[in-house]
Amino acid sequence: MINFGRVLTDLRLRLSRGRDYFRDLVLSSDHAAYLTRHRIDAIVMRIRLVSAAFSGLTLLWIVLDAVTLPWPTWGILATLRLVAAVVFIGLAVQPLKPKTLGGALGLLAAMLVNPLAFYLAAQFLFVGAVTDPLALVNARLYEALPFVIMAGLGVFPLVMIEGVLFAAPVLLLACFGPMVAGHGDWVTQITTLWILVLMLGIYLLAGMIQMHYMMALLRRASHDPLTGAFSRRSGMELMELQFRMARERDAPFALAFVDVDNFKSVNDGFGHDVGDKVLRAVAEALGQSLRRGDSVVRWGGEEFVVLLLDANLEGLRIAMTRVVTDWLGARPDGAPVTASIGVAERILDGCDDWPDLVDKADHRMYEAKMSGKAHVILPGGERIHPPAERSAEKAPAGVE
């Protein structure tokens, strides 16, 4: 018999995930820290490669200007090109990597200023200076700069909003630059604008495809294939990053060490396939019980670690109460899947590094397991028990 309630629940969950996934292609505000870090690395690496290539092309173009343009037009452009080459070289060799996405996007903006400045300068300098066929060829190459910039933006993994913001000045300069310089006409400019808008659509699509590919590749590389939670290795990298960021901002950072109670009896009594389904349900339930910015890591076996950003003691009470109230799915016999949970927080526990935080949470989890299971121990020793009607049967003595 079809369980229509379960079908509707699954459908709503898939629609919600699809909506969140599409939002991540449009906006970066809700991106996970690991995705942002890889985007920063990719943007900076491509800035360096593009800047290195354009530093050489910028200097070589001086020869073309000198051959095709009269003095002092080519001399002015040569001076601008020398300055631009210095900027490109600086961007190519600068050793520091921005810590934030805003810093990486700022470097990208600095790189784009150079060709935009050349395009605008050419609109004024070429008035009356273009008289022979070779000069006309050079002038047409300068007029193609907006198209080159728009195409070049497609190599960077940008979300849709970022792509539009970077493309906007290109469109404005291409449309109004020649008019401001006094030698453009509306027919040409509207045609140029129309072509650039078409390129913008292609470039935004290319950017979203890049983002989709990066998100899918990172998820495959950094997530546990069974449960969909972060793998232990990627979880440790994420924990180190978030701990460092919290310490720099002097903000709370907590983690919960979750050990599923009596999991061995599920594998022994019902088989490993059923045990795998239980673990998947646990990871999904943890994800649904927490905020969007929190992360679930499969630490190993039936152990999970939950990373809780900006969660003070009251926030931890709310989060853990929600977990023990709903618990983590159902066992094959219909009983709720419970867990022994230990929580540690950077400031409350005075931890100087993330391994100390893991040790404290692990110790509290073990204490919860030894003292009856199916509850949470918070910093300071406070315990959170489930409501009486949702309490699982007590496990036999010993640790499983």
Secondary structure, DSSP 4 states (H G I P E B T S, - for coil): ---HHHHHHHHHHHHHHHHHHHHHHH--TT--HHHHHHHHHHHHHHHHHHHHHHHHHHHHHHHHHHHHS-TTHHHHHHHHHHHHHHHHHHHHH--PPPSSHHHHHHHHHHHHHHHHHHHHHHHHHTTTT--SHHHHHHHHHHHTHHHHHHHHHTTS---HHHHHHHHHHHHHHHHHHHHHHT---HHHHHHHHHHHHHHHHHHHHHHHHHHHHHHHHHHHHHB-TTT-SBPHHHHHHHHHHHHHHHHHHT--EEEEEEEETTHHHHHHHH-HHHHHHHHHHHHHHHHHHS-TT-EEEEEETTEEEEEEET--HHHHHHHHHHHHHHTT-B-TTS-B--EEEEEEETTTTT-SSHHHHHHHHHHHHHHHHHTTSSSEE-GGG-EE---GGGPPPPPPSS--
